[in-house]
Amino acid sequence: GVKKGEKRTKPVAPKLKKGLTPGTILILLAGRFRGSRVVYLKQLESGLLLATGPYSVNGVPLRRVNQRYCIATSTKVDVSGADFAAIGDATLAREKTKKRGGKDAEGMFAEAPGKAGPSAERKESQKKADDAIAKGLSADVKQYLKTRFGLSSRMYPHEL
């Protein structure tokens, strides 16, 4: 723990895996979009990677991805025309929901809170990112991004 009078050090973002440059195509290994191929955009302050499908191509939105749970491929995409400086950890963080209190009879039957979709700001940044990336993709790269990754016989993940 931190002793009294000591300054708490800020965590340092981990080093990037080799071969990760903006525009590299990654394969996600965990989470809702496991097996999907995504385009790597930049490393965030927290050390997580910013990646997108693009959403218009394969349905993967702007996401924070831990580099431990992705494989970098040798395929690269041009992302030079896009600007992702405005997108950070705070933009992609989930909104905090207020906990419901009380176990009274009325509270039990109160209507459930509505499902929160992506905010307008997030949709806008997704659209900007998609337009910038998807316009430079050839038909075969779009097809490659749509295809899900899977292991076939005698194909070992640690040898990829």
Accessible surface in RSA format (square Angstrom, percent):
REM  Atomic radii and reference values for relative SASA: ProtOr
REM  Chains: A
REM  Algorithm: Lee & Richards
REM  Probe-radius: 1.40
REM  Slices: 20
REM RES _ NUM      All-atoms   Total-Side   Main-Chain    Non-polar    All polar
REM                ABS   REL    ABS   REL    ABS   REL    ABS   REL    ABS   REL
RES GLY A   1   124.79 153.9   0.00   N/A 124.79 153.9  50.04 137.3  74.75 167.4
RES VAL A   2    72.40  47.6  39.76  36.0  32.64  78.7  40.78  35.4  31.62  85.8
RES LYS A   3   150.59  73.5 142.09  87.2   8.50  20.2  98.63  88.8  51.96  55.3
RES LYS A   4   212.17 103.5 172.88 106.1  39.30  93.6 125.78 113.2  86.39  92.0
RES GLY A   5    82.59 101.8   0.00   N/A  82.59 101.8  43.85 120.3  38.73  86.7
RES GLU A   6   101.39  58.2  80.38  60.8  21.02  50.0  37.65  72.8  63.74  52.0
RES LYS A   7   186.89  91.2 168.35 103.3  18.54  44.1 114.72 103.3  72.17  76.9
RES ARG A   8   190.94  80.2 162.00  82.6  28.95  68.9  62.13  84.9 128.82  78.1
RES THR A   9   120.13  85.4 102.33 103.7  17.80  42.4  76.66 103.0  43.47  65.7
RES LYS A  10   180.45  88.0 163.43 100.3  17.02  40.5 110.31  99.3  70.14  74.7
RES PRO A  11   125.87  91.7  97.78  89.1  28.09 102.1 109.50  90.4  16.37 101.7
RES VAL A  12   137.67  90.6 111.00 100.5  26.67  64.3 115.59 100.4  22.08  59.9
RES ALA A  13    40.96  37.7  22.48  34.7  18.48  42.0  24.45  34.4  16.51  43.7
RES PRO A  14    71.98  52.5  59.04  53.8  12.93  47.0  69.42  57.3   2.56  15.9
RES LYS A  15   188.72  92.1 167.43 102.7  21.28  50.7 116.12 104.5  72.60  77.3
RES LEU A  16    67.25  37.5  43.33  31.0  23.92  60.1  43.33  30.4  23.92  64.4
RES LYS A  17    79.81  38.9  68.76  42.2  11.05  26.3  62.90  56.6  16.91  18.0
RES LYS A  18   197.99  96.6 172.08 105.6  25.91  61.7 126.74 114.1  71.25  75.9
RES GLY A  19    45.99  56.7   0.00   N/A  45.99  56.7  33.64  92.3  12.36  27.7
RES LEU A  20    11.05   6.2   0.23   0.2  10.81  27.2   0.23   0.2  10.81  29.1
RES THR A  21    64.80  46.1  64.34  65.2   0.46   1.1  62.62  84.1   2.18   3.3
RES PRO A  22    80.40  58.6  65.46  59.7  14.93  54.3  65.46  54.0  14.93  92.8
RES GLY A  23     0.02   0.0   0.00   N/A   0.02   0.0   0.02   0.0   0.00   0.0
RES THR A  24     0.00   0.0   0.00   0.0   0.00   0.0   0.00   0.0   0.00   0.0
RES ILE A  25     0.00   0.0   0.00   0.0   0.00   0.0   0.00   0.0   0.00   0.0
RES LEU A  26     0.37   0.2   0.37   0.3   0.00   0.0   0.37   0.3   0.00   0.0
RES ILE A  27     8.69   4.9   8.69   6.5   0.00   0.0   8.69   6.3   0.00   0.0
RES LEU A  28     4.26   2.4   4.11   2.9   0.15   0.4   4.11   2.9   0.15   0.4
RES LEU A  29    76.74  42.7  54.46  39.0  22.28  56.0  56.90  40.0  19.84  53.4
RES ALA A  30    47.56  43.7  32.97  50.9  14.59  33.2  35.46  49.9  12.10  32.1
RES GLY A  31    37.98  46.8   0.00   N/A  37.98  46.8  31.99  87.8   5.99  13.4
RES ARG A  32   184.63  77.5 152.74  77.9  31.90  75.9  64.24  87.8 120.40  73.0
RES PHE A  33    26.26  13.1  25.35  15.7   0.91   2.4  25.46  15.4   0.79   2.3
RES ARG A  34   135.49  56.9 135.34  69.0   0.15   0.4  39.12  53.5  96.37  58.4
RES GLY A  35    10.51  13.0   0.00   N/A  10.51  13.0   8.85  24.3   1.67   3.7
RES SER A  36    10.04   8.5   8.68  11.6   1.36   3.1   3.99   8.5   6.05   8.5
RES ARG A  37    27.70  11.6  27.70  14.1   0.00   0.0   0.00   0.0  27.70  16.8
RES VAL A  38     0.25   0.2   0.25   0.2   0.00   0.0   0.25   0.2   0.00   0.0
RES VAL A  39     0.00   0.0   0.00   0.0   0.00   0.0   0.00   0.0   0.00   0.0
RES TYR A  40     3.48   1.6   3.48   2.0   0.00   0.0   0.00   0.0   3.48   4.3
RES LEU A  41     3.79   2.1   0.00   0.0   3.79   9.5   0.00   0.0   3.79  10.2
RES LYS A  42    48.62  23.7  47.22  29.0   1.40   3.3  36.03  32.4  12.60  13.4
RES GLN A  43    52.45  29.3  29.67  21.7  22.78  54.2  10.89  23.2  41.56  31.5
RES LEU A  44     3.47   1.9   0.00   0.0   3.47   8.7   0.84   0.6   2.63   7.1
RES GLU A  45   127.85  73.4 102.42  77.5  25.42  60.5  76.36 147.7  51.49  42.0
RES SER A  46    64.46  54.5  29.50  39.4  34.96  80.5  41.88  89.2  22.57  31.6
RES GLY A  47     4.11   5.1   0.00   N/A   4.11   5.1   1.56   4.3   2.55   5.7
RES LEU A  48    50.52  28.1  50.47  36.1   0.04   0.1  50.52  35.5   0.00   0.0
RES LEU A  49     0.00   0.0   0.00   0.0   0.00   0.0   0.00   0.0   0.00   0.0
RES LEU A  50     0.00   0.0   0.00   0.0   0.00   0.0   0.00   0.0   0.00   0.0
RES ALA A  51     0.80   0.7   0.70   1.1   0.10   0.2   0.72   1.0   0.07   0.2
RES THR A  52     0.00   0.0   0.00   0.0   0.00   0.0   0.00   0.0   0.00   0.0
RES GLY A  53     0.00   0.0   0.00   N/A   0.00   0.0   0.00   0.0   0.00   0.0
RES PRO A  54     0.00   0.0   0.00   0.0   0.00   0.0   0.00   0.0   0.00   0.0
RES TYR A  55   120.20  56.1 114.13  64.9   6.07  15.8  66.21  49.8  53.99  66.6
RES SER A  56    80.98  68.4  41.23  55.0  39.75  91.6  48.23 102.7  32.74  45.9
RES VAL A  57    16.49  10.8   3.86   3.5  12.63  30.4   5.83   5.1  10.66  28.9
RES ASN A  58    36.86  25.4   6.50   6.3  30.36  73.1  15.20  36.6  21.66  20.9
RES GLY A  59    30.61  37.8   0.00   N/A  30.61  37.8  21.97  60.3   8.64  19.4
RES VAL A  60     1.51   1.0   1.51   1.4   0.00   0.0   1.51   1.3   0.00   0.0
RES PRO A  61    36.64  26.7  36.64  33.4   0.00   0.0  36.64  30.2   0.00   0.0
RES LEU A  62     1.15   0.6   0.90   0.6   0.25   0.6   0.90   0.6   0.25   0.7
RES ARG A  63    72.35  30.4  70.29  35.8   2.05   4.9   6.80   9.3  65.55  39.7
RES ARG A  64    85.66  36.0  62.64  31.9  23.02  54.8   5.48   7.5  80.18  48.6
RES VAL A  65    13.08   8.6   9.04   8.2   4.04   9.7  13.08  11.4   0.00   0.0
RES ASN A  66    61.92  42.7  55.77  53.9   6.15  14.8   9.66  23.2  52.27  50.5
RES GLN A  67    14.69   8.2  14.40  10.5   0.29   0.7   9.99  21.3   4.70   3.6
RES ARG A  68   195.82  82.2 174.39  88.9  21.43  51.0  47.82  65.4 148.00  89.7
RES TYR A  69   119.45  55.8 118.72  67.5   0.73   1.9  70.95  53.3  48.50  59.8
RES CYS A  70     1.48   1.1   0.45   0.5   1.03   2.4   0.00   0.0   1.48   1.6
RES ILE A  71    30.40  17.3  28.60  21.3   1.80   4.3  30.40  21.9   0.00   0.0
RES ALA A  72    33.45  30.8  11.20  17.3  22.26  50.6  11.20  15.8  22.26  59.0
RES THR A  73    25.00  17.8  13.02  13.2  11.98  28.5  20.72  27.8   4.28   6.5
RES SER A  74   109.61  92.6  80.71 107.7  28.90  66.6  54.57 116.2  55.04  77.1
RES THR A  75    46.14  32.8  38.80  39.3   7.35  17.5  28.95  38.9  17.20  26.0
RES LYS A  76   109.24  53.3  84.37  51.8  24.86  59.2  72.75  65.5  36.49  38.9
RES VAL A  77    13.06   8.6   1.69   1.5  11.36  27.4   7.78   6.8   5.27  14.3
RES ASP A  78    99.36  69.6  81.38  81.0  17.98  42.5  37.45  88.1  61.91  61.7
RES VAL A  79    16.89  11.1  10.10   9.1   6.79  16.4  11.15   9.7   5.74  15.6
RES SER A  80    96.86  81.9  58.24  77.7  38.63  89.0  54.11 115.2  42.75  59.9
RES GLY A  81    63.14  77.9   0.00   N/A  63.14  77.9  29.60  81.2  33.54  75.1
RES ALA A  82    19.33  17.8   0.99   1.5  18.35  41.7   3.49   4.9  15.84  42.0
RES ASP A  83   114.76  80.4  92.03  91.6  22.73  53.7  39.52  93.0  75.23  75.0
RES PHE A  84    18.94   9.5  14.21   8.8   4.73  12.3  14.43   8.8   4.51  12.9
RES ALA A  85    84.12  77.3  53.24  82.2  30.89  70.3  59.92  84.4  24.20  64.1
RES ALA A  86    89.39  82.2  57.04  88.0  32.35  73.6  69.37  97.7  20.03  53.1
RES ILE A  87     9.49   5.4   9.06   6.7   0.43   1.0   9.06   6.5   0.42   1.2
RES GLY A  88    13.70  16.9   0.00   N/A  13.70  16.9  13.52  37.1   0.18   0.4
RES ASP A  89    24.41  17.1  23.68  23.6   0.73   1.7  21.11  49.7   3.30   3.3
RES ALA A  90    95.04  87.4  67.99 104.9  27.04  61.5  75.64 106.5  19.40  51.4
RES THR A  91    33.70  24.0  15.03  15.2  18.67  44.5  12.50  16.8  21.20  32.1
RES LEU A  92     8.65   4.8   1.85   1.3   6.81  17.1   1.85   1.3   6.81  18.3
RES ALA A  93    41.41  38.1  34.80  53.7   6.62  15.1  34.80  49.0   6.62  17.5
RES ARG A  94   215.14  90.3 196.90 100.4  18.24  43.4  72.22  98.7 142.92  86.6
RES GLU A  95   118.56  68.1  99.73  75.5  18.83  44.8  66.05 127.8  52.51  42.9
RES LYS A  96   201.64  98.4 168.91 103.6  32.73  77.9 119.09 107.2  82.55  87.9
RES THR A  97   115.80  82.4  94.90  96.2  20.90  49.8  68.70  92.3  47.10  71.2
RES LYS A  98   197.48  96.3 167.10 102.5  30.38  72.3 119.92 107.9  77.56  82.6
RES LYS A  99   184.81  90.2 164.37 100.9  20.43  48.6 119.80 107.8  65.01  69.2
RES ARG A 100   167.88  70.5 131.95  67.3  35.93  85.6  60.45  82.6 107.43  65.1
RES GLY A 101    65.27  80.5   0.00   N/A  65.27  80.5  38.48 105.6  26.80  60.0
RES GLY A 102    66.37  81.9   0.00   N/A  66.37  81.9  33.80  92.8  32.57  72.9
RES LYS A 103   196.69  96.0 169.22 103.8  27.48  65.4 117.78 106.0  78.91  84.1
RES ASP A 104    84.67  59.3  71.80  71.5  12.87  30.4  48.88 115.0  35.79  35.7
RES ALA A 105    70.41  64.7  61.19  94.4   9.22  21.0  62.86  88.5   7.56  20.0
RES GLU A 106   145.87  83.7 131.63  99.6  14.24  33.9  53.41 103.3  92.47  75.5
RES GLY A 107    29.15  36.0   0.00   N/A  29.15  36.0  20.40  56.0   8.75  19.6
RES MET A 108   131.86  68.3 100.63  66.6  31.22  74.3  84.09  71.5  47.77  63.3
RES PHE A 109   166.41  83.3 137.60  85.2  28.82  75.0 142.62  86.5  23.80  68.1
RES ALA A 110    50.39  46.3  32.83  50.7  17.56  39.9  41.12  57.9   9.27  24.6
RES GLU A 111   153.09  87.9 134.22 101.5  18.87  44.9  66.56 128.7  86.53  70.6
RES ALA A 112    79.86  73.4  59.27  91.5  20.59  46.8  59.65  84.0  20.21  53.5
RES PRO A 113   106.21  77.4  79.49  72.5  26.71  97.1  91.14  75.2  15.07  93.7
RES GLY A 114    71.55  88.2   0.00   N/A  71.55  88.2  42.35 116.2  29.21  65.4
RES LYS A 115   208.34 101.6 168.83 103.6  39.51  94.1 122.53 110.3  85.82  91.4
RES ALA A 116    84.48  77.7  47.88  73.9  36.60  83.3  56.27  79.2  28.20  74.7
RES GLY A 117    50.83  62.7   0.00   N/A  50.83  62.7  30.02  82.4  20.81  46.6
RES PRO A 118    83.76  61.0  65.19  59.4  18.57  67.5  73.38  60.6  10.38  64.5
RES SER A 119    47.82  40.4  35.66  47.6  12.16  28.0  39.60  84.3   8.23  11.5
RES ALA A 120    84.19  77.4  68.82 106.2  15.37  35.0  72.48 102.1  11.71  31.0
RES GLU A 121   119.21  68.4 108.09  81.8  11.13  26.5  50.50  97.7  68.71  56.1
RES ARG A 122    63.95  26.8  63.70  32.5   0.25   0.6  13.24  18.1  50.71  30.7
RES LYS A 123   124.55  60.8 116.82  71.7   7.73  18.4  65.27  58.8  59.28  63.1
RES GLU A 124   100.30  57.6  97.96  74.1   2.34   5.6  42.38  82.0  57.92  47.3
RES SER A 125    15.83  13.4  13.54  18.1   2.29   5.3  13.90  29.6   1.93   2.7
RES GLN A 126    20.21  11.3  20.21  14.8   0.00   0.0  18.08  38.5   2.13   1.6
RES LYS A 127   125.90  61.4 121.52  74.6   4.38  10.4  88.78  79.9  37.12  39.5
RES LYS A 128   129.45  63.2 121.67  74.7   7.79  18.5  73.03  65.7  56.42  60.1
RES ALA A 129     3.45   3.2   0.61   0.9   2.84   6.5   3.01   4.2   0.44   1.2
RES ASP A 130    10.39   7.3  10.29  10.2   0.10   0.2   5.13  12.1   5.26   5.2
RES ASP A 131    79.27  55.5  71.63  71.3   7.65  18.1  33.69  79.3  45.58  45.5
RES ALA A 132    20.92  19.2  11.08  17.1   9.84  22.4  15.35  21.6   5.57  14.8
RES ILE A 133     0.02   0.0   0.00   0.0   0.02   0.1   0.00   0.0   0.02   0.1
RES ALA A 134    16.64  15.3  14.61  22.6   2.03   4.6  14.80  20.8   1.84   4.9
RES LYS A 135   159.14  77.6 118.74  72.9  40.40  96.2 109.50  98.6  49.64  52.9
RES GLY A 136    55.04  67.9   0.00   N/A  55.04  67.9  27.89  76.5  27.15  60.8
RES LEU A 137    18.01  10.0   1.70   1.2  16.30  41.0   3.45   2.4  14.56  39.2
RES SER A 138    59.23  50.0  46.35  61.9  12.88  29.7  51.59 109.9   7.63  10.7
RES ALA A 139    86.51  79.5  69.24 106.8  17.27  39.3  73.53 103.5  12.98  34.4
RES ASP A 140   104.08  72.9  91.71  91.3  12.37  29.3  47.27 111.2  56.82  56.7
RES VAL A 141    32.30  21.3  31.40  28.4   0.90   2.2  32.30  28.1   0.00   0.0
RES LYS A 142    71.56  34.9  71.56  43.9   0.00   0.0  22.28  20.1  49.28  52.5
RES GLN A 143   106.99  59.8 106.03  77.5   0.96   2.3  44.06  93.8  62.93  47.7
RES TYR A 144    66.95  31.3  62.02  35.3   4.93  12.8  56.06  42.1  10.89  13.4
RES LEU A 145     1.72   1.0   0.00   0.0   1.72   4.3   0.00   0.0   1.72   4.6
RES LYS A 146   109.74  53.5  89.32  54.8  20.42  48.6  40.40  36.4  69.34  73.9
RES THR A 147    68.15  48.5  61.48  62.3   6.68  15.9  61.19  82.2   6.96  10.5
RES ARG A 148   144.87  60.8 125.02  63.7  19.85  47.3  63.67  87.0  81.20  49.2
RES PHE A 149    39.57  19.8  23.56  14.6  16.02  41.7  25.08  15.2  14.49  41.5
RES GLY A 150    52.58  64.8   0.00   N/A  52.58  64.8  34.26  94.0  18.32  41.0
RES LEU A 151    90.50  50.4  54.43  38.9  36.07  90.7  54.86  38.5  35.65  95.9
RES SER A 152    74.28  62.8  60.05  80.1  14.23  32.8  51.40 109.4  22.88  32.1
RES SER A 153    95.22  80.5  66.99  89.4  28.23  65.0  52.36 111.5  42.86  60.0
RES ARG A 154   202.07  84.8 171.37  87.4  30.70  73.1  62.68  85.7 139.39  84.5
RES MET A 155    64.70  33.5  54.72  36.2   9.98  23.8  45.61  38.8  19.09  25.3
RES TYR A 156   104.42  48.8 101.32  57.6   3.10   8.1  70.29  52.8  34.13  42.1
RES PRO A 157    73.03  53.2  63.63  58.0   9.40  34.2  63.92  52.8   9.12  56.7
RES HIS A 158   150.57  82.3 111.46  77.5  39.10 100.0  94.52  97.4  56.05  65.2
RES GLU A 159   125.30  71.9  89.41  67.6  35.89  85.5  38.53  74.5  86.77  70.8
RES LEU A 160   100.87  56.2  40.04  28.6  60.83 152.9  67.85  47.7  33.02  88.9
END  Absolute sums over single chains surface
CHAIN  1 A    11815.9       8977.2       2838.7       6818.3       4997.6
END  Absolute sums over all chains
TOTAL         11815.9       8977.2       2838.7       6818.3       4997.6
